[in-house]
Amino acid sequence: MSVDKSKIVHAIEACLPNIVVRIYRDKKFKICTFIRKKRHTEIVNRLRKKQSPINVVFLAISGSTWKYEYLYKLMLADSAFKPIVLVCPQVNFDDAFMRDQMDKTFDFFKCRGYNVISSFDKKRNIFINLEELHPDILMYTNPYKGIFLPQYFIDSQKYTLPCYISYYYPTGISGYHDKLKAFESALWINFMASTAEYQRAIYKTNCVVVGYPMFEAFKNGSCYGKDWKNQEKKFKRIIWAPYHHIFPDDDQIIQCSTFLRYANLMWNITEIYQDKVQFVLKPHPLLRAKLEKHHEWGKERTDAYFELWRKGKNTNLVEGEYIDLFNSSDALIHDCGSFIVEYLYTNNPVMYLANSSNYNVNIGTTGIEALECHEIGFSEKDIVNFIHNIINETNDVKKDRRTTFYNENLLPPNGLTSSENMLYVIKNKLNI
């Protein structure tokens, strides 16, 4: 019978005074960090002597959080690297959702021509070991331990160089770096989106400021309008992007979802403006699964609601990649933390739906500055007024503030793109 060592450690800690536990954890953290740093140095020395290309494995769990497209392409074009995408299971949901998510993610990469494989080997009916791919560098797309299989998480990686850049633009959420202290300290390189993020980091030794990858995604991304329906006359295009924290026990740091409050209203609004505005529902990837478990919604109501948006005369449903959607839109209405900054790359009008008067608590300095580029919606009246101004192209009171924020926060350093900066740092450390 296997023994869960972590439970034993927690049980022992529970019997000790708090000051003893803090000293123990601090000593343990320092020792583990020292060992990892020494190990990384050994791996780097080995790779500097390697004659064959460096194997880079990108660990992906969804297309919507994929931020490495241009780094992957740069590596693919560089003979020093051999990149591949490994589609991993998201294990914090039930098996059916996990497998459906894996299939969608695999198709996302396959249809775009990536070198991609699934972590699930159907012939052997097992999830493969990373060692089978002989990775030299691992690029994480998500930092949370409970999402990955244990064998894929950073704790288990002793012979590779793990790297990460946030899948959303860090806004200085209170407790963010403290919560991820163990993950960040285990990284070979912790790529940072901004100087402000670097200053907030607890463990700075492995941090490098490179900019945020969405810069080149929006700059070079398509604007075909493929997610909008063809109509006889040109309508204004507005996105509604609701977040997934709909349960009271969701992350207490980020209690921001307004979906349950506005779901019926937003559909009614689409009907009111059916001859003037086209709307797209862009839900967070986890919202559907959570609604299916909600006592007032469930699977049947959730499916029916999403299908209404997909089939509507002036509406659509987009659950995957969103660069073209953002680039081809006129405005966004949302309550999603990652979009607070990301949509500002378009410099289009944007409204943040607040769930209370304390909507900006715990968001942090960068997030507050980004929210100052938003109009804040507290009610149906606020939403309607915002849409009215979009239709009539009037009263864009935040335009100058958005432009200033873009110039001061969203341009990557060194005159390079974020991906170019990341590749330069990796090659420089490996003497390539």
HELIX and SHEET records of a PDB file:
HELIX    1   1 LYS A    5  ALA A   14  1                                  10    
HELIX    2   2 ASN A   18  ARG A   48  1                                  31    
HELIX    3   3 GLU A   69  LEU A   76  1                                   8    
HELIX    4   4 ASP A   95  LYS A  110  1                                  16    
HELIX    5   5 LEU A  130  LEU A  133  5                                   4    
HELIX    6   6 LYS A  145  ILE A  147  5                                   3    
HELIX    7   7 PRO A  150  TYR A  152  5                                   3    
HELIX    8   8 ILE A  154  SER A  156  5                                   3    
HELIX    9   9 TYR A  176  LYS A  179  1                                   4    
HELIX   10  10 LYS A  181  SER A  185  1                                   5    
HELIX   11  11 THR A  195  ARG A  200  1                                   6    
HELIX   12  12 MET A  214  ASN A  220  1                                   7    
HELIX   13  13 PHE A  259  ILE A  272  1                                  14    
HELIX   14  14 LEU A  287  LYS A  293  1                                   7    
HELIX   15  15 GLY A  298  LYS A  311  1                                  14    
HELIX   16  16 ILE A  323  ASN A  327  1                                   5    
HELIX   17  17 PHE A  339  GLU A  342  1                                   4    
HELIX   18  18 TYR A  343  TYR A  345  5                                   3    
HELIX   19  19 THR A  365  LEU A  371  1                                   7    
HELIX   20  20 GLU A  380  ASN A  392  1                                  13    
HELIX   21  21 LYS A  399  PHE A  405  1                                   7    
HELIX   22  22 TYR A  406  LEU A  410  3                                   5    
HELIX   23  23 PRO A  413  GLY A  415  5                                   3    
HELIX   24  24 SER A  418  LYS A  429  1                                  12    
SHEET    1   A 7 VAL A 116  SER A 118  0                                        
SHEET    2   A 7 PHE A  81  VAL A  87  1                                        
SHEET    3   A 7 ILE A  54  ALA A  60  1                                        
SHEET    4   A 7 ILE A 137  TYR A 140  1                                        
SHEET    5   A 7 LEU A 161  ILE A 165  1                                        
SHEET    6   A 7 ILE A 189  MET A 192  1                                        
SHEET    7   A 7 CYS A 207  VAL A 209  1                                        
SHEET    1   B 2 PHE A 120  ASP A 121  0                                        
SHEET    2   B 2 ILE A 126  PHE A 127 -1                                        
SHEET    1   C 6 THR A 315  LEU A 317  0                                        
SHEET    2   C 6 VAL A 277  LEU A 281  1                                        
SHEET    3   C 6 LYS A 236  ALA A 241  1                                        
SHEET    4   C 6 ALA A 331  HIS A 334  1                                        
SHEET    5   C 6 VAL A 350  LEU A 353  1                                        
SHEET    6   C 6 GLU A 375  GLY A 377  1                                        
END                                                                             
